[in-house]
Amino acid sequence: MLQCTAVTTLPPGEALAVLLSMDDGPDDAGELLGGKPYVLCELGEHGELGEHAARLWTAETEPPVSLWFLWTDSTGGHRVHHRFTALPLCPVRIHHVKENYRQWCGLYDDHPGNHSFHVTDPLRDAHHAQIRSDAERAHESDTGDSEGS
């Protein structure tokens, strides 16, 4: 399933106030939000009636609790409603037997749709492919292993 493509601006003053008011909030709340003028919905494709969701921060508590920014859009894509809420992380995990590792769902408990490990972000995949390609080219030029030699 593809990731939802909804994006919206993050109200920085509200987000900072919520992070600072959390019991186990981050020590660097201002720096954390400095790099997030916009947020992208992390859910898989979902209906227009549901809320979009972006995780802002996860506390190092047991069980882990994350601060989420949830919003709804109008048909024109403008944000109509938003809220900040602390939610426990989804307890579902998948065990990759061949590679011998476990992958936890990165969404909140009782989220709609598929778990995060079943959601594909084509933009992230393209970005990672470009990084790999750039690294391979840099390695080839450093070692003199380019194909044209």
N, C-alpha and C positions, 0 to 999 in steps of 0.2 A: 504494500500500500504506500502511496506517495504521501509526503508530509504536506500539511495544510500550508498554503502560501500567504496567509493573512499576516500583515505587518502593520504596526501602529507605533506612534510615538509613546514614549514612557514619560509620564509626568514626574520629573526629577524631584521636586519638592515633596510631593506625596510619598514617593518611593523612599526617599531618605528618611522622612519622619517615621515611616512604618519600620524600616530596618533598625533605626536607632531605638525604637520602642520595644523591640523584641528582647526577651530575657537573655537569650544566648546569641544575640545579634553579632554581626561581623565587626571587628575592630576598625576595618578600613571601608566603612559603608560609602563614604564619598568617592573614594577611588574606584570601588566596585561599580558604582553607577556612572562614573565618568565615561566609561567605554560603552554605555548602553543607551544612546539617545533613541534608538528604535528597538523594538522586540519583534520577534517572529514567532508565530504559533508553532509549538512543538508537537502538537497532536497530529495524528494521521488525518487524511481528508475526512471531513465531517460535515453534517448538515448545517444549513444556514441558521437554524434555530439555536444551536448550541453555542456555548462560550468558547472563545479562543483562549489559549493558555501559554504563558511563557514563564519559565522558572527563573527567578532572580538570584536566589541564594539558598544553600542547604546548610542547616545547622549540624554541627558534629555532636548530635545527641543520639540516644538510643531509645526508641527507634528514631531514625533521621526524619526531621521535619523540614520542609522547604517552603520558602516564601514564593508564592505564585502571583502573577499579574494576570487576571482574567478579564476579558472584554468581549463585547458584542459589537457588530458592525451594522450599519444601515445597508440597504441594497446598493448604494453608491460607494461603499467601502469606508465611510466615515465612522469613527468610533462613537457609539451611542451611549454605552454604559461601561464602566470599568470598576474593578475592585481588587484589593490586595487581600490575600488570605494565606494563612499558614496551614499546610496540609501534609499529612504523613505521606511518605513515598510508597508507591505501589510495591507490595511484597512479592510480586511474581518475578521469578528468575528462570533463565533457561540454562541448561548445562550442556556445553559443547564437549561431547565426550572425546572426539578425536584430538582436539586441541587442549583438553583437560582444563577448562576454565568455565566459570559461571558468569553470566551477564544478567544484571538486574535491570528491570524496567526503570527507565529514568523519569517516568511520569508520576502523577499523584495517585493515591489510592482511589479506586472507583472511577478512574478516568473513563471517558467514552472511547469507543473504538479499540483498535489494536494496541498492543504494548509497543514501547519504543523500539525494541529490537526487531519488530516487524514493519517499521516505518522507514521508508527510504527518502533521503534528502538529496535530490539530484544535484543541487547547487554545491552541497558539501562534497559529494562524490566527485564532481568535476574539479573542484578546488584541490582535493587530495590527489587526483590524477595529475594535475598541473604541478603540484609540489614534487611528486615522485619523478615526473619527467624532468623538471629543473634539476633535481638532485642527481639523477642519472647523468645528465649532460655535464654537470659540474664535476662529477666523479670521473667521467670519461676524459674531460679536458685536463684534469689534474694528473691522471695516470697515463695519458697518451694513448688510450684505448679507443679513440674515435674510429668509426668505421671507414672514414676516408683516408686513413693513414696507410 
